[in-house]
Amino acid sequence: MIHVSIKIAAPLDSVWAKYTDPWHILHWNAAIDSWHSTYAENDLREGGKFLTRMEAKDQSMGFDFSGTYTVVMALEKLAYILDDGRSVSVLFSEENGLTEIYTSFDVETVNSEEIQRSGWQAILDNFGRYVLKSANVEQMHFETLIDSSPALVYKMMLEDTHYRAWTSVFNPTSCFRGNWEKGSMMRFMGIDQDGNTGGMVSRIKENLPGKFLSIEHLGVLKGDVEIMEGPEVASWAGGLENYTFQEDGNSCMLKIDMDADPEFKSYFEESWPKALSIFKDICER
């Protein structure tokens, strides 16, 4: 077996949550910057299955990292069998303010042991960086039950006229420029009180029609200028805004999960319920 490990200056319960929650997995599960994870499911119980879609950002290649849990001991141990038959174990421990993750996995036959070790270690290192960075980010969740099918709710949410209506809560001139295809760049924009155009430059990270949409925010738009680096974007670049369309009987439970600057927490807590109320009315007319 091959072994990799990391020690992180964070509490065990926080590390465990960010290692196992699909929302967090999408932020960190990649070995290099040109790859990312676009979708994740995790049934965290013995016999439960997990799946993470890992892809090159240019969509030139990708694969499903998936398997079945054989051991789930909260805050202590995970063990699972990958769909290719290999065994993996992950041990968690905390001492003197540091949480250690120690991973052991069976060797596969395609790549050298060194490549496998360096790849798994790089993902762990990326996870460690994410744990520390995410301590300064607010994870926010909103949801509403809509009397319509997930397919129709998905379609209505992204249609231009309806989008302008429900996002008018955030800015009366809110609109988007681009398309919703996976991998596409998108501008989310509006005009402020001084008549200046601004907004966000984003990428459609994943788009599974009627099921899941993930938007990755990358930069700031000021007029026609895209600002993709520097202090204005450093703290939140890579933040996600995810939409899940979940069948609930004959209805759709629409769930929104997003990264936010703690400074704007109260604003979003006030604005998102209003926006969802407008959108619910649109879908149920």
C-alpha positions in Angstrom: 0.0 0.0 0.0 1.0 3.7 -0.4 0.7 6.1 2.5 0.2 9.9 2.5 -0.5 12.2 5.4 -1.0 15.8 6.5 -1.3 17.8 9.7 -3.6 20.8 9.8 -3.9 23.5 12.4 -7.7 23.1 12.8 -10.1 21.3 15.0 -10.9 17.6 14.2 -14.6 18.2 13.8 -14.0 21.0 11.3 -11.5 18.9 9.3 -13.9 15.9 9.3 -16.8 18.0 8.0 -14.8 19.6 5.3 -13.4 16.3 4.2 -16.7 14.5 3.9 -19.3 17.2 3.0 -19.9 17.3 -0.8 -20.2 21.1 -0.7 -16.6 21.3 0.6 -15.3 18.5 -1.6 -16.0 20.5 -4.7 -13.6 23.2 -3.3 -10.5 21.2 -2.7 -10.5 17.8 -4.5 -7.9 18.3 -7.2 -4.2 17.7 -7.4 -3.3 20.6 -9.7 -4.9 23.9 -10.6 -5.8 22.8 -14.1 -8.2 20.2 -12.6 -11.2 20.4 -10.4 -14.2 18.5 -9.0 -17.5 19.5 -10.5 -20.0 17.3 -8.7 -20.0 15.2 -5.6 -22.4 12.8 -3.7 -21.5 11.2 -0.4 -23.7 8.7 1.5 -21.6 8.7 4.6 -22.5 5.3 6.2 -21.3 1.8 6.0 -22.5 0.4 2.7 -23.1 3.9 1.4 -21.8 5.0 -1.9 -19.8 8.1 -2.9 -19.0 9.7 -6.2 -16.9 12.7 -7.1 -16.6 13.9 -10.7 -13.0 15.0 -11.4 -12.1 16.7 -14.6 -9.6 18.9 -16.4 -11.0 22.5 -16.4 -10.7 22.5 -20.3 -12.9 19.3 -20.2 -10.3 17.4 -22.2 -10.5 14.5 -19.8 -12.1 13.4 -16.6 -13.3 10.4 -14.5 -15.6 9.4 -11.6 -13.8 8.7 -8.3 -16.4 6.4 -6.7 -16.8 3.5 -4.3 -18.5 2.1 -1.3 -17.8 2.6 2.4 -16.9 -0.4 4.5 -16.1 1.5 7.7 -17.5 4.9 8.9 -16.4 5.9 12.4 -17.2 9.5 12.9 -14.1 11.7 13.6 -11.9 8.6 13.6 -11.8 6.4 10.4 -13.1 5.9 6.9 -12.5 2.8 4.8 -13.9 2.1 1.4 -13.5 0.0 -1.7 -13.1 1.9 -4.9 -15.2 0.7 -7.9 -11.9 -0.6 -9.4 -11.5 -3.0 -6.4 -8.8 -1.1 -4.6 -9.0 -0.6 -0.8 -8.5 2.8 0.9 -8.4 3.7 4.6 -8.3 7.2 6.1 -7.4 7.8 9.8 -8.2 11.1 11.7 -6.6 12.1 14.9 -6.0 15.3 16.9 -3.2 16.3 19.2 -1.9 19.6 20.4 -4.1 21.7 18.2 -3.2 19.7 15.0 -5.5 17.3 13.2 -3.7 14.6 11.2 -5.1 12.7 8.3 -3.3 9.5 7.4 -4.4 7.8 4.2 -3.4 4.3 2.9 -4.4 3.0 -0.5 -3.8 0.1 -2.8 -1.5 0.6 -5.7 -3.0 0.7 -9.2 -1.2 -0.7 -12.2 -1.3 2.2 -14.7 0.8 4.8 -13.0 4.1 4.5 -11.1 3.9 4.4 -7.3 5.7 7.8 -7.1 3.1 9.4 -9.4 0.3 7.9 -7.3 1.9 9.0 -4.1 2.5 12.6 -5.3 -1.0 12.9 -6.7 -2.8 11.8 -3.5 -0.4 13.9 -1.4 -1.1 17.0 -3.6 -4.8 16.6 -3.0 -4.3 16.3 0.7 -2.1 19.5 0.6 -4.8 21.3 -1.3 -7.3 20.2 1.3 -5.2 21.6 4.0 -5.0 24.9 2.3 -8.7 25.0 1.8 -9.4 24.2 5.5 -7.4 27.2 6.6 -8.8 29.6 3.9 -12.4 28.5 4.5 -12.2 29.5 8.1 -12.7 33.1 6.9 -15.6 32.3 4.5 -19.3 32.1 5.4 -21.1 29.1 4.0 -24.8 30.0 3.5 -27.8 27.9 2.6 -31.2 28.8 1.5 -34.1 26.6 0.2 -37.7 26.7 -0.9 -40.3 24.0 -1.9 -41.8 24.8 -5.3 -45.0 23.2 -6.6 -43.4 22.2 -9.9 -41.0 19.6 -11.4 -37.2 19.9 -11.0 -36.9 20.1 -14.8 -39.3 23.0 -15.1 -37.8 24.9 -12.1 -34.4 24.5 -13.6 -35.6 25.8 -16.9 -37.5 28.8 -15.4 -34.6 29.8 -13.2 -32.1 30.3 -16.1 -34.5 31.8 -18.6 -33.4 35.5 -19.2 -36.7 37.3 -18.4 -37.3 35.2 -15.3 -33.7 35.5 -14.1 -33.9 39.3 -14.3 -37.2 39.2 -12.3 -36.0 37.1 -9.3 -32.5 38.6 -9.1 -33.9 42.2 -9.1 -33.9 41.9 -5.3 -30.1 42.1 -5.5 -30.0 44.8 -8.2 -33.0 46.2 -10.2 -30.9 46.0 -13.4 -29.5 42.5 -12.7 -28.8 40.4 -15.8 -26.3 37.9 -17.2 -24.1 37.9 -20.4 -23.0 34.5 -21.6 -24.5 31.0 -21.6 -25.1 28.3 -19.1 -23.1 25.6 -20.8 -20.6 23.8 -18.6 -17.2 25.4 -18.8 -18.5 28.7 -20.2 -17.5 32.1 -18.9 -20.4 34.2 -17.6 -20.8 37.8 -16.6 -23.3 38.6 -13.8 -23.9 42.3 -13.9 -26.0 45.4 -13.1 -25.8 49.2 -12.9 -25.2 50.9 -9.6 -26.8 54.1 -8.3 -24.1 56.1 -9.9 -24.7 54.6 -13.4 -21.6 52.4 -13.4 -21.8 48.8 -14.7 -20.3 46.2 -12.5 -20.6 42.6 -11.4 -18.8 39.3 -11.3 -16.9 37.3 -13.8 -17.7 33.6 -13.3 -17.4 30.1 -14.9 -20.1 27.5 -15.1 -18.4 24.7 -13.2 -21.1 22.1 -13.7 -24.5 22.0 -15.3 -26.6 18.9 -14.9 -30.0 20.0 -16.3 -32.8 19.6 -13.8 -30.4 18.4 -11.1 -27.5 20.6 -10.3 -25.8 23.8 -11.3 -22.5 25.1 -9.9 -21.1 28.6 -10.6 -17.5 29.4 -9.7 -16.8 33.1 -9.2 -13.4 34.2 -10.5 -13.2 38.0 -10.7 -14.8 41.4 -10.7 -16.3 43.4 -13.5 -15.9 47.2 -13.6 -17.3 48.6 -16.7 -15.8 46.5 -19.5 -12.7 45.6 -17.4 -12.4 42.2 -15.9 -10.3 42.2 -12.7 -9.1 38.6 -12.2 -6.3 39.0 -9.6 -5.2 41.3 -6.8 -6.6 42.3 -3.4 -10.1 43.0 -4.7 -10.7 39.3 -5.6 -8.0 37.4 -3.5 -10.3 36.7 -0.5 -13.2 35.2 -2.5 -11.9 34.0 -5.9 -12.9 30.4 -6.4 -16.1 30.9 -4.3 -19.0 28.7 -5.3 -22.7 29.3 -5.8 -24.5 26.0 -6.2 -28.1 25.2 -7.1 -29.6 21.7 -6.4 -33.0 20.8 -7.9 -34.3 17.9 -5.8 -37.5 16.0 -6.5 -39.8 16.0 -3.4 -43.0 14.2 -4.3 -44.6 16.2 -7.1 -42.6 19.2 -6.1 -39.1 20.5 -6.3 -36.9 21.4 -3.3 -34.6 24.1 -4.6 -31.5 24.4 -2.5 -28.9 27.2 -2.8 -25.4 26.9 -1.2 -22.9 29.7 -1.5 -19.7 31.1 -0.2 -20.0 34.6 1.2 -17.8 37.2 2.9 -19.0 37.4 6.5 -19.4 41.1 6.0 -22.4 40.5 3.7 -24.0 37.7 5.7 -26.9 39.8 7.0 -27.5 41.2 3.5 -27.9 37.8 2.0 -30.0 36.5 4.9 -32.4 39.3 4.1 -32.2 39.3 0.3 -32.2 35.6 -0.7 -35.6 34.7 0.9 -37.1 37.6 -1.0 -35.6 36.5 -4.2 -36.7 32.9 -3.7 -40.2 34.1 -2.9 -40.4 35.9 -6.2 -39.0 32.9 -8.1 -41.5 30.5 -6.4 -44.4 32.7 -7.5 -43.0 32.7 -11.1 -42.9 28.9 -11.2 -46.3 28.4 -9.6 -48.3 30.8 -11.7 
